[in-house]
Amino acid sequence: MQNGESDVLKNVKIIAVLLAGIMLSGAAVAQTKVAVLNLQAAIMSTEAAKSKVNALKTSSEYSKLQSSAESIRAEVQKMAEDAQKNGVTWSDEQKAEHQRKMNFKRSDFETAVKKLRSMEAQVGQEIQKTMAPKAKAALEAMIEEQKLDLVLDSTAAYYVSPNADLTAALIKRMNAAK
């Protein structure tokens, strides 16, 4: 019987060691410091980025293009209202001509909007390119200061405690650094 008892004792010791290992690994996981960050939002929310976006939106080229787009949009809307109100009295040729003109105007509007979006995208890319190194340096300093083990993209997180989101703190740090 002693041999059977020693096997049981050995198994109990093995189980105890395994349980201790599991408990210690659980304790290690519980101490892992995790945070999230929306880097693009942080960069685009800095004072420097806002200033560049504002400079674009107040530039004469952008303003003229935006005014043109609004004017064309108003023309298309007026043409649509005219067609709805008077279209029943128009001949098929008049309806077709009116539709053709509206299609040209819509195309002009879409082109103007695409140009505006392109200008905005170009400025956004310039901001990202110039600010990314500053953001990276600021983030690395925050990671070291807070002794973080893992930083994830906040857009991929299902839930984030406000205390674990570094975005606002990174914006503040980047604005202070200038």
C-alpha positions, 0 to 999 in steps of 0.5 A: 500500500505504501507504493500506492500512497506514494503515487497519490502523494506524488500526484497531489504534489504535481497538482499543487505545483500546477495550481501554484503555477496557474495562480502565479500566471493569473497574478502576472496577467492581472498586473499587465497594464493595458491602454488604448489609443486612437493615434490618428484622432490624437494627431488630427486633434492637436492645435497644429493640425487644427491650424493647418486644417483651418488654413486650408478651409480659409484659403482662397482656392478652397473657399472659391471651390466650396462656393462653386460647389454650393452654387452648383448644388443650389442650381441642381436643386432649383432645376429639380424643383422646376422639373417637379413643378412644370415637368407635366407640361413639357414635351418629351424633348424638353424633359430629356434636355432638362434631365441632360442639363441636370446630369451635367450640373450634378457631374460638375457638383461631384467634381467640385466635391471630389476636388475639395475632398482631395485637398482635405486628404492632402492636408491630412496626409501632410499633417500625419506625416509631419506629426507622426514622429512627434506623436510616436515620441510622446507616446513612447514617453507615456508608455515608459512613464506609466509602465504600460505593457500593451497599447492597442488601437482604440478602434479595435476595442469593444469596451474601454474604460476612460482611464485606459484611453491615452488619446486625450493625454497624448493630445495634451502632451503634443500640444504642450510640446509644440 
